[in-house]
Amino acid sequence: MYIELQSLELVFNLIASVH
C-alpha cells in the first residue's frame, strides 16, 4: 500500500510539473 501511495504521489507531482 505504501508503494502504491508513493507511486500515486509521484504521478501527481509529474502532472503538476507538466502543467
C-alpha positions in Angstrom: 0.0 0.0 0.0 2.8 2.3 0.8 4.4 1.8 -2.6 1.1 2.4 -4.3 0.6 5.7 -2.4 4.1 6.8 -3.2 3.5 6.0 -6.9 0.3 8.0 -6.9 2.1 11.0 -5.3 4.9 10.7 -7.9 2.4 10.7 -10.8 0.6 13.6 -9.3 3.9 15.5 -8.9 4.8 14.7 -12.5 1.4 16.0 -13.8 1.9 19.2 -11.7 5.4 19.6 -13.2 4.0 19.3 -16.8 1.4 22.0 -16.1 
